[in-house]
Amino acid sequence: MEHIVRTATNGDIEGLKSFLGRTEVELQDLENWMDFCLVAEDTNSGELMGTIGIQPFADAGLLRALVLKNGSAEDILYMLQQAIRLAKEQKLGMLYCVVNNKNARNLFYLLGFKEINVEDLPVDVRQSSTVKTAEVVNNSKIMYYSINNVDN
């Protein structure tokens, strides 16, 4: 699959909602953080093939909605790397994520993420619906990545 990854625009909102509507992923207030959302499109057809978003909180972000249509492990890794670069471009200092399975956790470890206790999260991130939900889901782990680790 040949595709490009780019920052989403307001023109992508309806397509993203439709794309995500076919999954179990729900994103509230997507319109408010389009500058923190990436889309992957098929270079030939322009079809939306994937997305990943970062919900911004002051100088931190929470990874949200990594959804790929027919994505390989390499595609997942690439999207995560692009989200880390976007976080750096947006001048975020820290990137957090909620992971609820061992394979995904191992992938985040490979990228340099580390586990963090909920109590150690910034208050605004800790009070997000994503983190509150993770607190009641078995095996959920919160992980973080210092954006200072990213080369220019």
C-alpha positions in Angstrom: 0.0 0.0 0.0 1.4 3.3 -1.1 0.3 6.1 1.2 1.2 9.5 2.5 0.8 10.7 6.1 -0.1 14.4 6.7 -1.6 16.6 9.4 -5.4 16.6 9.2 -7.3 19.7 8.3 -10.9 20.8 9.1 -11.8 19.4 5.7 -11.0 15.9 7.1 -13.4 16.0 10.0 -16.4 14.3 8.4 -14.2 11.7 6.8 -12.5 11.0 10.1 -15.8 10.7 11.9 -17.0 8.3 9.3 -13.8 6.3 9.4 -13.7 6.1 13.2 -17.4 5.4 13.3 -16.7 2.0 11.8 -14.6 1.2 14.9 -15.0 1.3 18.6 -13.0 4.5 18.9 -14.9 7.6 20.1 -13.3 11.0 19.9 -15.1 13.9 21.6 -14.2 17.4 20.5 -12.1 16.2 17.5 -12.6 19.6 15.9 -10.7 21.2 18.7 -7.5 19.3 18.1 -7.2 18.8 14.3 -3.7 20.3 14.4 -2.7 17.3 16.5 -4.2 14.6 14.2 -2.5 12.8 11.4 -4.2 11.0 8.5 -2.8 8.3 6.2 -4.2 8.4 2.7 -3.8 6.0 -0.3 -1.7 7.9 -2.8 -3.7 6.6 -5.7 -7.3 6.8 -4.6 -7.0 9.4 -1.7 -8.9 6.9 0.5 -8.4 7.4 4.2 -6.3 4.4 5.4 -5.5 5.4 8.9 -5.3 8.0 11.6 -3.6 8.8 14.9 -4.3 11.8 17.1 -2.8 13.5 20.1 -5.2 15.1 22.6 -3.4 18.2 23.8 -3.1 19.2 27.4 -0.9 22.3 28.1 2.6 21.1 27.3 1.7 17.4 27.1 -0.3 15.2 24.8 -2.2 11.9 25.1 -2.1 9.6 22.1 -5.5 8.8 20.8 -7.2 6.8 18.0 -4.5 4.8 16.3 -6.6 3.2 13.7 -5.4 1.6 10.5 -7.2 -0.1 7.7 -5.2 -3.2 6.7 -2.1 -1.9 8.5 1.0 -3.9 9.0 3.3 -3.7 12.0 5.6 -1.4 10.0 2.6 0.9 9.3 1.7 1.0 13.0 5.3 1.8 13.9 5.5 4.5 11.2 2.3 6.2 12.4 3.6 6.2 16.0 6.9 7.7 14.9 5.1 10.4 12.9 2.9 11.2 16.0 6.0 11.6 18.1 7.4 14.0 15.4 4.1 15.9 15.4 4.3 16.3 19.2 7.7 17.8 18.8 6.6 20.2 16.1 3.7 21.2 18.3 6.2 21.9 21.1 4.8 19.3 23.5 7.2 18.2 26.2 5.7 14.9 27.1 3.6 12.3 25.2 1.4 9.8 27.2 -0.6 6.8 26.1 -2.8 4.1 27.5 -1.9 0.6 26.5 -4.0 -2.5 27.5 -2.2 -5.4 25.9 1.3 -6.8 26.3 2.2 -6.8 22.6 1.3 -3.1 22.3 3.2 -2.4 25.5 6.3 -4.0 24.0 6.1 -1.9 20.9 5.9 1.3 23.0 8.9 0.1 25.0 10.8 -0.3 21.7 10.0 3.3 20.8 11.4 4.5 24.2 8.2 4.8 26.2 8.3 4.1 29.9 5.5 3.2 32.4 4.2 5.8 34.8 1.8 5.7 37.7 -1.5 7.5 37.3 -0.7 9.6 40.4 2.4 10.9 38.6 0.5 12.2 35.6 -0.2 15.9 35.2 -3.6 16.7 36.8 -5.3 17.6 33.5 -4.1 14.3 31.8 -5.1 12.3 34.9 -8.6 13.7 34.8 -9.2 12.9 31.1 -11.9 10.4 30.3 -9.3 8.2 28.6 -7.2 7.9 31.7 -10.2 7.5 34.0 -11.4 4.6 31.8 -8.0 3.0 31.8 -8.0 3.0 35.6 -10.9 0.5 35.7 -9.7 -1.7 32.8 -7.6 -4.7 33.8 -4.0 -4.7 32.4 -4.1 -1.1 31.3 -0.8 0.7 31.7 -0.1 4.4 31.3 3.2 5.1 29.4 5.1 8.3 28.6 7.7 9.5 26.3 9.9 12.6 26.7 9.8 14.6 23.4 13.3 15.8 24.1 14.4 12.3 23.0 13.5 13.2 19.4 16.2 14.3 17.0 15.3 17.3 14.7 
